[in-house]
Amino acid sequence: MGRSVKHERCLPECTLEILIVLSAGHWGGDNTSLFAYMYFSIAQALNFALFGIPMFGVDTCGFNGNSDEELCNRWMQLSAFFPFYR
């Protein structure tokens, strides 16, 4: 009986901790304007979701280098499915 009462009192505090952890996000870092980095961002997003960090995003169209129109269009289409769009 004492255990369940202690657990009930801990439940709101534990819930608050879980919400704080889930609100953390991660940025994919400075990526290069290449299709390979766009493909890699998919694996990054899925891995961080498995790690418990679903708020993930990358630099859309790349950060280093010059992006052409086709790459930028494809990257914007992909980034629409990331919760963090940058």
N, C-alpha and C positions, 0 to 999 in steps of 0.2 A: 504494500500500500504506500509506504513512504517513497518508494522508487517512482511510482506513477505520479505522485504529487510533485516530486522534484522534476520529473520529465515535463509535466504540464507547465510548470513555471519556466522551464528552460525553452519551451517551444517557441514563444514569441521572439526571444533573443536569438535562437538558432535560425529562425526564419529571416531575421534582419541580417545576420551574417551571410546567409546564402544570397540574399538580394544584393548585398554590397559586392560580393564576389562576381555575380552574374552581370553586374553593370559595368565591369571592367572591359576595356576594348584593347585591340592590338592593331597596329599599323604595319603593313608589310615592308616598310623601309623604302629607301631610294632604289627604284628599279630602273632598268634601261628600256628604252622604247624599241623592244623587239617582241616578236610573237612568242618566243620561248619564255619570256618573263610573264607574258599574259597567261600562258598555259600553266606555268608554275604557280601563279596566284590562285588557281582553282584548288590545287593540292594544299596550298597554305591555308586557305579558308576552311577546307574540310578537316584538316588536322587540328586547327585551333578550335573548331566546333567540338571535335572529340575531346580536346583537352578541357572543355568547359568554358571556353572564351568565344561565344558566338558572335560578338561584335568585332568584326574584322573588315579591313579595307586596304586598298593599295592606291598608289598614285595612278589614277586613270590616265591613259595615253602615255605613261612613262614619265620619269623625272629626268634621267640622263639621256642625252641624244635627241634627235629630231624624229618625231612621229609623222608618218605619212597619213593621208586621209583614211585609207582603208583600215590601217591598224587602229587608229583612234576611234573610228566608228565601231569596230568589233569590240574594242576594249570598253567603250561606253555601254554597249549591249550586255556584255558580261558583268560589268560593275553594277548594273541595275539590280542584280540579284545579291549583291553584297550589302549587308546592313549598314556599313560605314562607307560612304561614297566621298572620295576626295579627289 
